[in-house]
Structure formats: structure tokens, C-alpha cells
Amino acid sequence: MIYTIFIPEKIGDYYILPCRIVGIEIEKEYINATVVKYSGAKKIIEKTLKEPIEYAISLSHQDQASAAIERILEKIGTYDYLFVALSSSLIIYKELTLPFIDKQKIGMVAPFEVESMLPFSLHDAVIDTIITKHEAATATVLAIALKKEVLDEYLDIFKKIGKEPDKVTIDLIELYGLYTSIPDYMHTQGVVSLIDIGMYVTRIAIIIDGKLKVMRVLTQGIATILKILELDRNISHSEAYDYLFKSGIQEENGSKFFSQIQFTLQTSLSKLSSSQTTQKIFLTGTGTEIPHITDALAKLMSCECEVLYLHKIIHNGTIISANNGIKSESIISTATALSSKITDNFNMRVGYISETKKTLITQQLIAALLFITVTISALSLYTFFTLRAFKKETVTSEQEAVDKLKKVFSLSRRGSEKADKGLSLETANNAAKAELVKEENIWFSLSSNNRFSFLTYLQELTSRIDRDKLALDLKRLIIRTGEGTQQDSIIIEGSVKDYNALRAFEEALYESNMFKDIPKLQEPKFGTITLVLDKTDREKA
């Protein structure tokens, strides 16, 4: 799924992203399929399907199987993963005891341990392992080997319809995984046999103290029993079928079939150098639908025999069935789709999966680079346009501030209109500050501290100068406070009637002792004169 490039599909056994897994079992005459939805910590068995393989003279068995799989997948609809179970008759296996439990190390050692058993070269084999038991730092491992040519033949069945299984597993391996997932069975000690009776084959797995020891496939099944009934009773195939599934199996015709199972169990246990005998048999598959089959087998084997009831795992709170139950003939495909903890990482496509993982890593790196590139590009564009907008806003705000300063402080009067247009904010601000200092000085001069001083000087002038006698005409009088090195002064502009009045005016200024550096007046119309205030004596007072 594309999401797994960015988000992990699951953490441990918890599925962050829901997915649908299809488990497929390829039989001689039909295809069994089970659809399981994984969501969070739950596994929901949505449906089980069975599709017959329609034989045609013009088509090979591969083509016929491909067509049946295509039809069944069309009925299923969308799915995320496809798992397929191969027959245990195709494999070679060996039990190993290794002083470590690391899956990677086990995978490196297993091929060399199995090589001596192979009837073909190690180069032509695909090998994977399952850990059947581990204690402390020691692991009991079952190494499974399959010829590449056989695997490729099965993969070609799916390639013909443009599909490719994500996992290729083994039927009895998955059945064993399902058995160990059932709480009532997982801690069973002693010798237990799992026997799956199908239409044409019978699968046998021997489990000793919870560890899978033996896997066998007999080319006999329900069809064998039907042939015995047809010959013994001289009836047709359909009549034998109805009789078997209605009346059940009888000792006289069942013993011929079960004797082969008994022989396989006995010889397998003897090869294990074990003096133990089968203590319990669990039956699965289509054969469980035959009435009294457990009784007949228990009597022959002299041990307890029961059907492997799937409802014990379906109702454990984690695995849920969306329909009324699971058909016995779908147990292998169901076990394949459920993929228990013990078989979760088991995959005969181990070599192919490595390439798939490399591809996924490559996709993740490409996606990460694209994501980083897109993110940096987006941030760069965002920064560019944001800074551009800020710059534009800054220029606008500066111009508004300059215009406001020019208006408030009448700065335009300081220069030409052309110079005003290029006036910077800093220049306008400095000019405004200068104007503000001047205004502050004026206000300071009229403040409570200076107001009394200037009024004193004005009063002194008024009392000493006879304005009417001198015909004093004052056109302007300016009070100026000291700025920098300048001193407080009074600027007057005016005239008197004649030179005598001019001398009297000048003497009155000297007699007041309020001014220093009184200028010599030359003309009755004396123009503008600056009278610097003499504060020395008054500050002392």
C-alpha cells in the first residue's frame, strides 16, 4: 500500500492501517479462499469462498487454476495482501537446535544445516525457518526447503492473471500455527497428531510437547473411502457420497483407510527414536463432516480423537467471524490468512521478499527526498512572498509616516517639493525631532520655571521705557530661549521718533541692568536688535 511508504502499517501486533488479507489453498479440483480484515488488535474473518477448477482439454492445469483464482479474486474485490499455501508434500524439512534465537542468524545458518539432505543443489533451493520452541538463548527450529523450480511454477499461476502472492507458505505449517493459537491446545504436552482429511489427500502433523516434529501427506482422502464403498456395495459414486455423509463411516470400510494413517503415525514416531504413542488426535478438513469418523478413528488408534473446533479461536476476543462460522474445508485457507505469531514471518518467497524490501526502502527514500524537496520549495516560496509582502508593507508604512511627519511638522517648507518626494523616514524623523526640540524649548520658556523670569524682564522694560514719550513703535517682539551655546534673549524690531528718543531708549536699556552686550543704535528706525538677558545677579538672588 502507498501509505506504508510514509506510515508503518503495524506496530507489533497492532495494525495502525486496516488491511484485508486473502488466504488461498490450491486443491486438485477447487480453490479455497478466506478473507480476513486486520484492524487494530482484531482479525475479522469476513468470508470463505470455494471455486471449482473447470477442466478444459485445450488448457493446462496451470491455466485452469489461474482462471479459477481470477474468478475468486473478482468475487472478493479489493484486498491488500495475497497469501497462498503450498502442499507439505513438496518440501524437505529438518529440526535444528541452535544456541541463539535471532531470526537473521538462524536464516544464515539453516541452509548449511539442511544442504546434506537436499536432492538438489543449495543454489536451487529456497529455505526459511520457524521457531517451534525457545528457552533462554536456545531455539528449536524447523528449517523448510523448497526447490525454486517448484516455487516458480506456483508463482506462474498467479503471474498469468497479473497477480503475485505476497507470501508463500506451507499448509501444515499454517495448520500448526493455528493449533498453537488456540488457548485450550497451546500448552498440551505429549504426542498430538493433527490430521486434515481432504477429498484427495490426507495431511498429518505430529506435535510432541508443543513442537512440530513430523509432516506427512498421504495421497488418499475421502475419494479413497468412496471407492471402497462403491466396490463393497456395488453402488455409484453419487450414492456412495450420499451414504458416507449421511450414514457415516463404518468399521469395515473405514479400517482400510485408517490403517494407512495408523502406519504413518507409527513409523514416523519410531524414526524419532521415541517410545511414545499418539495420545490425542485432532481432526480437521472436509472429513470431519463424516458422521462417527472420530469414534472410528479413536477405536482403531486406541486414543482420544476430536474435531479441532475453530470456534475456540474465533471467540477469543481477538479473532472474530463475520458470518455464522467457518466451513471445515476452508481451515487451511483460514489458517493461512490469519497467519499466527509462530508463522507470521515465515515465507518461502524469502529471496524475493528481500528484493521487495529493497524496493520498498528505495521507494521510501525517493518519497522522503521528494517530500523534503517539496517542503523546502514550499517554505522558500512562502518565505519569498511573505518577505515581499512585508517589504511592500514596510515601504508603504514608511511613506505614510514620512507624509504624516511632513504634515504635522511642516517639513515641506524646509526644502523643495522634489526633495520632499525622496525624503527618507530617517531624515524626516530627524527633522521632526529637531522641530520638536524647538517647540519644547518654546514651551519650556513659558513653563512655570521660566514664565516668571521673562515676565519680570518685560515688566522692567515697561517701567523704564516711556513708550508714549519716545513714540516707540514695536513691530515685533520675540522671546527666544537658549539652544546649545546660545543664551536666552529678547528680539525686538521697531522705531522711535528721533535721535534724542533713540538715546533715551538706549539709556533705559542700560539702566535696567537686565541685558548684556547692548548693541549701539544708529538710527531711530533701529530695525531688529537682540537683547541677551543678563541672569547673573538674578540667579544669585
PAVOPA-815078 format. One record per atom (N, C-alpha, C): y negated, x, z. Coordinates in steps of 0.001 Angstrom, whole numbers, plus 500000, padded with zeros to 6 digits. Atoms other than C-alpha are relative to their C-alpha. Layout:
BEGIN
YXZ
...
//
This chain:
BEGIN
501185500832500000
500000500000500000
498755500874500000
501228499231500087
496445501182499254
499361500192501363
500615499881498686
495421500522502864
500509501218500762
499419498895499236
497776503240504156
499343501328499665
500723498773500313
495616505851502434
498929500244501050
501086499880499037
492901505127505000
500423499651501424
499608500467498670
494680503380507893
501504500196500171
498546499886499789
498083504211509422
500632498617500064
499346501313500059
500495501366508718
500523499570501359
499482500323498676
502036501586512162
499821501175500936
500033498993498943
501774503447515430
501229499755500865
498740500221499302
505216503910516944
500752498855499354
499312501188500516
506995500558516562
499035498842499756
500996501069500160
503739498568516355
499352500098498624
500544500027501355
502654497554512840
498555499515500034
501416500359500044
498877497617512516
499736499114498783
500144500783501238
499070496320508953
501297499232499742
498774500773500273
501560493449508368
500576500375498640
499355499699501280
504111494128505637
501309499227499888
498749500696500273
507129492461504006
500991500992499404
498951499090500451
510349494405503563
501179499182499484
498848500661500608
513180493313501270
501203500927500117
498749499256499917
516707494479502099
500998499448498992
499092500442501063
519222494366499230
501370500663500154
498620499514500036
523012494696499158
500585499618498640
499420500251501326
524707495042495749
501514499885500139
498555500230499969
528172493495495713
500536499958498566
499365499994501317
530645493227492838
499525498836499140
500315501193500792
529721489693491781
498663499357500369
501269500626499605
526430488941493541
499116501012500732
501003499197499291
523273490354495121
499565499212501234
500516500599498768
522376489601498744
498645500620500327
501333499492499655
518766489910499845
499478499292501245
500646500548498806
516863489388503099
498559500485500037
501426499663499907
513088489297503547
499587499959501467
500459499897498610
511661490466506880
498523500361499994
501427499707499863
507971490368507770
499768500758501308
500349499184498832
506753493096510139
498532499745500330
501376500272499577
503658492127512119
499869500318501477
500123499594498603
502582493850515309
501326500533500511
498719499567499417
505655494266517513
501143499077499585
498987501002500365
507543491360515868
500549500245498593
499339499987501306
510028491232512998
500491498582499733
499692501401500312
510299487810511383
500893499942498766
499082500156501136
513349487091509190
499593498733499256
500577501143500714
511720484855506591
501043499233499186
499020500689500851
514592484122504214
501129500944499616
498865499265500570
518002485204502937
500363499339498676
499697500528501337
518981484830499272
501271500639499463
498799499513500665
522110485226497185
499886499670498520
500134500179501441
522026485736493410
501250500521499305
498785499529500699
525186485876491252
499656500960498864
500139499096501148
525612488679488731
500687499332498816
499471500734501151
526040486909485411
500538501006498976
499360499034500889
528501488856483297
499813499589498541
500119500203501448
527958489244479570
500659501190499313
499251498939500686
530130491216477155
499059501053499424
500923499082500678
527098492744475458
499222500882500986
500771499254499003
525653494091478718
500909500799500920
499269499199499017
526805496853481050
499795499403501393
500130500500498622
527295496227484756
498628500354500569
501331499618499532
524056498127485437
498943499006499525
500977500948500553
522085495834483124
500135498632500647
499771501307499370
523681492738484635
499476499996501440
500504499903498628
522905493931488166
498475500038500017
501465499931500088
519307494762487127
499397498616499784
500490501353500278
518837491248485746
500080499121501240
499836500802498781
520185489690488966
498959500398501047
501017499531499041
517889491860491099
498613499520499590
501304500464500479
514918490953488912
499795498522500326
500099501438499705
515661487232489336
499752499764501499
500121500219498558
515993487532493099
498628500461500514
501332499527499596
512753489531493408
498910499036499556
500948501021500450
510927486883491378
499952498834500978
499950501076499006
512091484281493891
499308500414501298
500598499503498752
510913486464496784
498485500063499896
501461499876500146
507438487073495377
499523501370500436
500598498718499617
505179489755496788
500720500615501203
499419499256498887
506590492419499084
499390501399499995
500593498666499872
505600495894500285
501015501123499846
498981498953500065
508848497842500591
501337499393499579
498689500424500476
512276497614498977
501044500981500522
498907499191499456
515354498886500870
501310499526499372
498711500360500587
518834498993499305
501113500739500736
498846499417499299
522215499600500989
501119500270499005
498870499614500844
524965501501499152
501298499904500797
498686500105499363
528678501293499868
500373501298500715
499536498829499232
530132503620502514
501107500754499266
498927499332500750
532939504422500041
499470501139499135
500593498997500880
530505506638498115
499624501287500732
500558498887499232
529684509059500936
501079500899500597
499195499065499201
531110512062502765
499189500272501260
500760499836498762
530167512495506418
500735500942500947
499434499090499000
530675514863509312
499173499889501274
500695500040498714
529858514682513005
499703501436500460
500439498692499537
527878517629514374
499451499894501416
500642499907498686
526877518664517878
499073501207499951
501008498955500169
523636520674517798
499189500183501278
500742499721498761
521647522362520591
498510499695499898
501402500426500099
518388520677519581
499978498572499468
500107501410500414
517123517167518814
498876499789498985
501090500119500964
514266517911516425
500557499612498632
499514500533501278
514790515920513204
499850501002498870
500220499032501067
513339518633510995
501009501147500068
499024498918499843
515577521343512430
501401499524499625
498686500560500345
518620519073512119
500154499913498487
499959500106501458
517742518460508465
500183501333499310
499849498668500584
517630522204507821
501420500546500196
498674499464499667
521000522927509468
501120499195499345
498936500907500448
523039519887508310
500627500374498654
499369499687501296
523518520907504618
501026501127500077
499073498861499901
525184524188505574
501258499649500801
498850500435499219
527456522438508093
500936499118499182
499216500954500794
528604519881505509
500535500636498717
499689499418501305
528865522193502500
501497500220499768
498565499700500167
532506523184503117
500831498761499707
499262501247500214
533576519501502943
499751499394498625
500428500656501232
531877518705499659
500913500357498826
499209499740501215
533974518323496467
499090500366498827
500971499604501021
530818519254494543
499040500991500660
500891498965499465
528126521912494937
498909499379500868
501067500466499103
525466521644497618
498752499635499205
501166500280500841
522857521690494866
500038498579499439
499835501344500583
524265518383493520
500051498909501061
499870500974498908
524164516655496927
498640499633500588
501133500416499160
521597514641498859
500576499738501388
499457500060498643
522065514837502625
498927499528500969
500884500419498920
520494513032505540
500843499768501248
499284500089498720
521395512527509193
499475498862500864
500433500906498929
521291510044512049
500482500612501321
499618499532498662
521355510947515731
500685498844500719
499254501074499342
524081508872517360
499902500076501532
500152499850498549
523508510306520840
499291501320500283
500608498730499585
521335512883522547
499857500026501512
500108499772498567
521365514274526034
499256501299500222
500834498821499738
518668516666527243
499633500647498664
500353499293501227
518403519249524430
501150500053499003
498835500020500885
521738518444522754
500083498666499265
499926501214500811
522211515969519905
501346499905499290
498814500284500808
525303514360518407
499511499358498713
500586500385501281
524541513974514721
501100499652499009
499102500350501097
526275512243511836
499283500379498707
500587499547501262
525500514083508589
500662499259498853
499504500805501120
525840511930505456
499641500695498693
500229499355501301
526245513439501981
500362499036498873
499795500866501167
525994511636498646
499703500815498749
500215499264501248
526293513014495137
498751499468499291
501255500394500655
522952512997493311
500251499092498799
499685500774501194
524551511600490184
500229498533500338
499734501380499563
525773508516492068
498692499323500407
501287500554499572
522352508018493657
499132499655498799
500814500246501196
520630508317490286
500471498763499237
499464501194500673
522949505663488817
499477498728500663
500515501171499293
521886503212491514
498487499856499822
501452500069500202
518221504120491110
499669499497498606
500217500465501371
518547503462487347
500066498477499908
499917501470499992
519494499850488136
498623499399500244
501326500506499655
516016499378489591
498949500467498991
500966499490500972
514190501551487066
499978499141498736
499919500853501196
515387499229484286
499048498808500099
500917501147499818
513193496478485787
498652500470500568
501285499460499561
510321498795486703
499811500031501503
500064499946498536
511170498942490404
500599501315500488
499446498790499409
512003501798492710
500159499772501498
499801500222498563
513591501475496175
499245501038500828
500682499087499090
511556502952498994
500999500672500937
498978499442499117
514716503528500996
501373499663499449
498593500205500374
518370504004500037
500833500362501221
499223499796498787
520703503625502996
501471499668499740
498560500259500113
524411503038503674
500347498757500814
499719501301499378
525884499632504558
500495500116501446
499460499891498646
527940500683507622
499043500713500963
501022499355499159
525118502902508893
499037498940500533
500931501058499584
522790499879508959
500692498987500914
499250500920499138
525511497663510465
500133500596501409
499928499304498717
525969500245513215
498647499950500718
501338500080499412
522187500325513765
499710498624500554
500196501364499513
522134496537514078
500797499761501279
499129500153498819
525033496621516557
499357500643501232
500615499301498860
523229499166518777
498675499360500420
501260500676499649
520109496957518711
500218498769500864
499704501203499218
521865494041520422
500209500402501456
499929499588498595
521305494374524193
501394499858500614
498677500230499404
524752492935525027
501038501026499561
499001499095500550
526516495566522922
499631501483500099
500442498614500139
524435498737523026
500581500956501058
499476499126498950
525961500039526283
501523499873500160
498548500170499932
529586499138525522
500707501356499892
499251498740500015
531944502014526316
501401499772499428
498657500110500556
535407502771524946
499972499933498493
499859500064501457
536650502190521421
499693498596499515
500402501290500586
534937499399519479
500061500136498487
499922499990501465
535621498517515855
499129498897499422
500773500982500769
533133496809513565
500728499797498676
499259500296501236
534983495069510731
499241498933499223
500742500918500863
532990493463507923
500915499602498838
499072500494501023
535246491305505732
499211499276498916
500685500609501129
533729490564502329
500988499388499031
499144500645500984
535064488912499242
500975501003499376
499141499030500699
536436492106497650
500243501284500796
499813498786499204
536063494852500260
499934499661501488
500083500117498543
536512495298503991
499471501330500536
500634498802499447
534254497752505804
500430500155501460
499546499748498631
535476499365509018
499192501157500592
500709498947499282
533384501354511502
500592500092501405
499454499789498652
534886502861514673
498928500676500840
501038499507499092
532464503410517555
500663500340501332
499418499572498721
533517505401520615
498863500387500952
501052499775498986
531246505313523681
498607499970499378
501312500185500614
528339504147521538
499711500891498812
500217499090501117
528731506880518895
500858499606498801
499272500311501233
529682506113515307
500868501193499619
499061498919500266
532809508151514568
500641499914498612
499227500165501235
534588506675511527
499386498904499149
500404501025500960
533548504772508390
501043499955498880
498987500176501042
536163503392506005
499694498722499224
500147501186500838
536081500933503101
501333499737499313
498735500411500633
539235499063502029
499686499129498792
500212500800501210
539428497631498531
500775498688500081
499364501303499761
540836494424499994
499025499141500787
500883500917499304
538999491353501138
500559498594499951
499583501404500028
539087487578501087
500771499694498717
499294500218501271
540203487717497442
501475500386500124
498609499576499768
543355489530498621
500792498901500698
499351501096499262
544183486722501083
500248498819499075
499851501125500926
543595484138498337
501182500227499048
498874499702500890
546053485893496038
501333499787500723
498775500195499208
548680485898498822
500303498513500122
499813501449499882
548124482149499326
500449499400498673
499641500533501314
548351481464495591
501484500249499694
498610499652500290
551690483247495337
500962499303500951
499104500605499016
553180481932498565
500103498495499819
500015501465500065
552168478316497993
500004499483498568
499982500409501396
552091478323494195
498873499000499707
501173500865500205
548579476835494067
498945500776499219
501071499368500775
545431477509492038
499042500766500938
500953499193499228
542638479830493103
499052499110500808
500930500903499300
540248476984493975
500697499279501153
499255500664498925
542963475220496005
500236500975501161
499792498991498955
543690478446497872
498703500237500781
501312499790499362
539985478877498580
499694498868500986
500257501154499123
539635475342499971
500918500020501217
499029499969498896
542769475717502059
499605501063501030
500315498893499081
541681479086503528
498800499670500874
501234500236499237
538188477952504569
500000498657500733
499887501250499245
539347474558505867
501084500106501068
498876499934499050
542735475192507487
500041501315500758
500023498717499323
542141478838508354
501164500883499595
498974499026500342
544340481897508131
501213499827500898
498760500130499237
547956481744509215
500635501379500184
499411498705499661
550012484492510745
500823500571498856
499093499497501036
552471484673507840
499249500612498821
500745499410501115
549811485289505153
498887500935500476
501038499130499487
547247486982507414
500514501368500379
499458498718499546
549597489696508674
500027501033498876
499956499079501134
549922491195505181
498623500652499776
501359499485500174
546140491577505010
499579500856501186
500442499297498793
545541492629508612
500775501290500263
499209498790499761
548320495218508581
499310501243499441
500740498876500587
546196497403506312
498840500413500899
501085499710499054
543288497131508757
500558500724501223
499374499380498829
545607497966511635
500382501452499713
499582498648500374
546940501009509822
498787500938499917
501214499188500130
543442502274509032
499431500376501365
500513499732498652
542340501955512661
500874501023500723
499082499098499289
545426503714514000
499930501420499454
500042498656500597
545357506617511534
498658500684500251
501327499427499765
541602507103512000
499876500525501422
500062499562498604
541914507292515779
500890501213500240
499100498862499824
544849509693515516
499377501287499453
500668498831500567
542783512025513321
498903500524500923
501034499582499054
540154512093516050
500604500668501230
499298499426498850
542807513513518427
499710499206501259
500297500865498859
542143510543520643
501215499140500311
498869500831499581
544836508792522616
499580498568500249
500507501340499747
542612505744522919
500396499044498871
499747501053500992
543263502476521145
498792499071499975
501134500921500139
540862499843519925
500019498988501143
500108500925498870
539655497827522906
499340498683499618
500688501233500397
537437495341521103
499630500079498529
500352500086501416
536837494194517544
498880498975499831
501065500929500367
533620492652516255
500108499738498511
499881500390501407
533983490726513013
498645499579499443
501219500430500697
531122490272510512
500378499676498561
499789500274501410
530742489183506909
500511498601499724
499547501326500440
531988486211504931
501310499593500679
498703500302499377
535426486464506577
499884499279501327
500160500692498706
534009485161509868
499955498489499840
500038501446500241
533722481735508227
501408499409499896
498609500485500073
537557481500508021
500452499570501397
499559500471498681
538865479368510910
501155500833500552
498921499340499249
541084481092513507
500209501462499629
499780498617500425
540588484541511958
499948500957501186
500095499113498830
539566486121515281
501280499936500835
498752500153499228
542663484709517002
501146500758499341
498914499332500736
544990486009514273
499890501517500111
500194498558499931
543455489489514335
500204500522501420
499823499589498602
543386489652518150
501473500061500373
498566500034499704
547067488727518301
500711501195499379
499352498900500694
548040491339515750
499629501350500618
500489498718499492
545896494131517241
500153500130501515
499833500017498539
546590493153520853
498728500476500714
501287499669499349
542897493432521760
499050498827499825
500998501070500075
539869491245522223
499298500054498650
500665500085501305
538231490068518999
498993498853500019
501020501046500071
534975488154518494
499065500245498831
500971499893501091
532351487467515887
498726500662500535
501258499368499622
529221489643516002
498881498978499798
500966501098500072
526729486907516813
498570500546499853
501343499501500266
523334487606515289
498931499312500849
501028500699499228
521543485029517428
499613500780501254
500307499214498805
521710487519520305
498873500993499743
501119499118500325
519303489789518478
498805499215499470
501086500816500545
517278487064516787
499117499438501110
500753500641498923
516240485533520103
499677500967501138
500331499046498941
515377488716521985
498506500187500186
501446499942499833
511625488161521649
499303500899499000
500588499088500984
511080490887519055
500365499582498582
499529500451501314
513192489666516128
500105498484500009
500078501466500077
512574486071515079
500506499545498644
499540500569501268
514248483911512430
499146498790499658
500855501106500425
512008481605510432
500805498797499527
499160501122500427
514967479460509309
501046499699501074
499013500455499010
517946477884511049
500990501079500423
499056498947499655
519992481083511072
500265500898498817
499674499041501055
521428483908509040
501453499791499585
498632500154500492
524458483454506856
500774501283500233
499160498842499698
527336485766507695
500095500968498830
499894499139501171
527459487086504125
498748500860499790
501264499268500161
523856488349504477
499768501022501101
500209499135498852
524431490535507523
499605501425499601
500333498637500427
524283493835505609
498561500081499492
501374499993500519
521063492981503747
498996499761501134
500880500240498848
519579491688507019
499848501264500838
500049498753499239
520518494866508882
499167501051499255
500765499042500808
519006496894506003
498507499745500098
501423500343499930
515685495027506095
499438500205501400
500471499836498622
515478495151509908
499838501477500368
500121498553499794
516018498943509915
499771500347501471
500085499754498557
516777499592513593
499451501389500318
500563498713499573
515394502519515603
500894501174499590
499074498893500271
518507504602515042
500072500342498521
499925499759501448
518304504230511238
498631499951499323
501343500180500561
514545503892510773
499613501153499078
500374498829500795
514136507449509452
501126500481499081
498880499612500856
517473507558507623
499735499534498575
500274500354501389
517050507654503850
500676501014499083
499308499114500920
519347509086501191
499089500480498866
500986499523500976
516293509489498988
499112501071500630
500788499047499222
515175512257501338
499242500982499113
500680499074500906
514379514661498488
498874499338499242
501019500740500731
512468512002496571
498839499625500906
501024500414499053
510626510900499668
499029501131500277
500886498859499790
509272514415500155
498917500026498934
500975500034501078
507631514129496749
499039498841500190
500849501161499754
506364510674497654
498968500301501071
500928499634498920
504854512048500863
498917500942499482
500985499092500578
503204514849498885
498976499222499186
500892500838500795
501800512252496520
499034499245500894
500848500737499074
500500510207499455
498941500909500613
500957499044499433
498896513293501009
498923500341498976
500964499728501067
497293514106497654
499031498834499834
500850501193500108
496019510535497388
499027499915501171
500866500045498830
494679510719500931
498878501024499903
501024498964500144
492868513996500192
498961499591498960
500919500450501047
491391512616496959
499119498876500520
500764501123499448
490390509411498742
498971500489501015
500927499466498989
488852511426501595
498813500686499324
501081499324500719
486872513588499133
499059498996499333
500827501044500622
485699510513497233
499156499283501045
500721500694498932
484760508811500500
498836500860500500
501046499101499525
482820511880501670
498883500110498967
500987499890501067
481109512232498276
499126498757499913
500743501268500070
480145508557498151
499084499849501216
500799500126498781
478949508659501769
498778500898499952
501128499061500079
476815511783501245
498987499538498945
500897500493501055
475413510360497985
499192498806500479
500692501191499492
474597507053499646
498936500388501026
500973499556498990
472921508815502589
498829500727499353
501069499270500688
470975511075500209
499039499031499319
500844501002500658
469735508119498167
499190499205501012
500706500760498951
468905506194501321
498858500823500587
501034499122499444
467008509187502733
498851500177499023
501037499808501015
465168509758499443
499066498799499919
500828501201500136
463981506166499098
499257499672501296
500676500254498725
463202505885502820
498808500929500169
501106499040499900
461109509082502803
498907499677498989
500991500375501014
459462507930499611
499156498825500487
500728501155499475
458556504612501223
499086500417501157
500814499526498881
457357506398504373
498776500770499499
501097499217500545
455254508804502306
498933499097499398
500933500945500607
453713505955500362
499224499240501071
500647500720498907
453011504081503582
499028500904500739
500883499051499330
451523507234505125
498696500184499234
501198499842500836
449135507736502192
499106498767500094
500764501248499904
448120504071502321
499300499892501356
500572500092498644
447608504190506095
498863500998500192
501058498997499881
445579507416505858
498739499531499290
501159500479500745
443345505901503191
499297498864500731
500598501096499228
442851502777505300
499233500538501202
500679499409498843
441984504944508294
498699500671499586
501213499346500506
439514507003506222
498927498964499685
500960501062500336
437877503826504873
499396499377501250
500495500601498753
437622502420508389
499013500938500698
500892499020499357
436081505639509759
498681500098499251
501228499942500811
433630505773506859
499101498796500268
500769501222499777
432618502188507516
499379499961501394
500471500080498610
432329502457511307
498935501054500294
500912498907499665
430584505838511440
499040500344498859
500924499795501128
428727505525508116
500119501407499433
499785498637500478
430304508737506856
499572500176498559
500358499892501410
429491507920503243
498585500509499807
501377499527500106
425879508759503966
499909501516500091
499993498550499826
426922512333504641
500230500758498696
499707499304501256
427916513131501088
499940499044498836
500047500821501201
428123511861497575
501192499059499961
498904500972500140
430345508964496530
501254500666499479
498853499260500538
432598511361494593
500702500776501097
499411499246498886
433097513499497706
500698499066500971
499394500977499079
433862510379499754
501393499587499553
498699500439500503
436768509445497489
501092501015500314
499016498964499711
438528512793498088
500019500416501463
500099499664498578
437791512778501792
501363499843500678
498710500058499307
440905513665503817
499843499360501371
500029500635498680
441884511972507059
499522500980501058
500400499002499005
441410515203508989
498492500232499976
501445499792500145
437914515753507588
499222498798500515
500673501220499537
436942512137508187
500081499870501513
499828500088498547
438350512290511693
499064500973500728
500907499016499386
436379515466512486
498553499530499922
501370500510500147
433206513926511098
499739498846500960
500155501135499075
433805510775513136
499873500487501437
500099499435498649
434354512864516244
498601500550500263
501353499454499862
431026514638515618
498985498885500230
500905501147499831
429236511314515231
500183499375501378
499714500589498699
430932510050518357
499390500834501131
500610499117498991
429777513105520344
498491499777500078
501451500251500016
426212512481519206
499651498707500707
500259501285499373
426380508848520219
500239500048501504
499737499867498567
427923509784523527
498856500720500714
501126499282499400
425094512219524168
498799499093500190
501123500948499879
422595509486523453
500233499044501148
499685500910498899
424345507113525772
499927500717501348
500060499227498762
424648509877528325
498554500166500476
501410499834499640
420913510400528197
499420498747500619
500488501259499430
420426506742529033
500862499505501147
499139500381498890
423040506735531724
499227500041501300
500660500081498687
422277506250535399
499527501354500484
500378498666499536
422093510024535908
498755500523499288
501107499448500786
419621510757533105
498863499006499784
501003501024500269
417836507431532756
498765500193500903
501113499839499043
415699508081535865
499136501201499623
500711498780500361
414788511615534660
499048499774498841
500834500244501170
413467510529531248
498871499013500319
501043500976499619
411573507557532733
498902500682500824
500992499250499194
409882509979535153
499027500751499084
500841499272500942
408648512118532248
499078499050499243
500820500972500738
407429509080530336
498877499434500875
501034500505499062
405618507766533384
498906501047500211
500958498906499814
403974511176533912
499068500103498803
500830499945501202
402748511210530331
499011498845499953
500852501196500053
401408507697530593
498822500125500981
501053499889498968
399439508505533775
498970501086499675
500903498900500291
397883511730532442
499257499830498675
500634500140501324
397061510718528910
499338498634499933
500747501235500181
394316508162528359
500094499634498534
499678500314501392
395618506618525205
498816499385499278
501139500671500646
392559504454524515
498860500983499741
501116499052500125
390005507291525121
500283500994498870
499663499024501035
391879509665522870
500316499340498658
499586500729501208
392650506940520353
501329500524499500
498669499470500322
396258508144520483
500820498960499237
499175500887500844
398327506655517714
501397500615499882
498610499501500015
402063507259518349
500822499203498967
499180500655501024
404087506538515268
501493500037500361
498584499871499653
407403507739516691
500155500833501260
499646499237498808
408837508918519998
501529500013500104
498530499848499974
412398510308520158
500409500777501240
499424499295498849
414316511254523283
501293500655499529
498834499268500485
416890513965522453
500616500815501141
499282499241498969
419476515298524823
500483501320499415
499594498684500453
420650518893524624
501408499999499427
498704499848500621
423535519697522305
500255501483499785
499688498574500125
425186523113522552
498944500823500710
501048499124499422
422393525661523049
498646499302500090
501267500727499962
419616523059522598
499749499420501390
500406500544498700
417682521643525558
499479498586499809
500546501356500059
416540518128526437
498542500074499561
501376499972500518
413293517298524617
499547498610499612
500599501241500498
410918514565523555
499252500339498727
500633499765501298
409831514423519943
498998498875499773
501037501018500252
406510512681519180
499342500287498666
500718499901501275
404699512029515922
498827499037500047
501172500871499929
401144510706515784
498694500748499718
501329499391500250
397410511487515787
499009499534501065
501128500371499111
394166511414517868
498750499883499129
501186500338500830
390584510531516792
499266501230499456
500730498811500460
389132514063516614
500529501229500729
499537498754499423
389433517700517702
499830500016501503
500179500041498540
387978517047521184
501133499215500651
498873500799499470
390573514376521730
501304500812499906
498799499166500165
393156516850520416
500127500998501133
499961499036498923
392113519451523014
500331499307501313
499737500742498760
392166516825525789
501468499615500094
498578500358500041
395639515700524700
500878501209500339
499242498782499771
396879519291524689
499935500436501458
500173499623498596
395386519973528174
500812499077500910
499225500952499185
397021516831529555
501490500376500000
498595499577500070
400398518118528359
500249501218500887
499851498813499154
399784521496530094
499936499645501482
500191500354498601
398625519874533322
501190499232500573
498852500786499492
401724517701533541
501107500869500574
498934499091499555
403940520767534131
501414499459499707
498681500583500348
406776518774532513
500631500700498799
499524499417501227
407111520798529353
499797501505500006
500157498567500173
407513524422528401
499929500299498504
500190499614501400
406562526177525220
499315498887499206
500748501063500688
403979523527524298
499351500606498769
500560499439501224
403003524155520670
498475499806499938
501441500119500215
399300524730519691
499746498979498918
500294501070500948
397932521649517999
498791500388499181
501058499534500890
395759522407514974
499176498867499414
500678501108500659
394863519042513517
500113498747500847
499919501269499262
394014515642515044
501248499193499612
498754500651500433
396836514294512949
501108501057500136
499134498869499650
399312516583514636
501435499884499473
498651500132500578
402427515242512917
501096499941501065
498833500032499091
405766515867514619
500011501265500852
499891498863499091
405913518075517708
501163499749500950
498856500091499087
408819518857520007
499598500553501354
500358499616498644
408180518995523738
501290500207500795
498785499672499266
411000520798525590
499776499731501472
500156500378498599
411447519389529083
500263501203500900
499839498933499013
410989521808531954
500545499379501279
499331500649498867
413553520731534597
500141500918501207
499735499001498963
413386523838536767
499563499521501376
500515500422498680
411180522586539585
500598498690500443
499495501309499638
412542519090539473
501461500061500457
498615499863499562
416187520207539735
500058500577501395
500044499466498648
415227522217542806
499628498930500995
500404501087499116
413509519187544254
501130499030500203
//
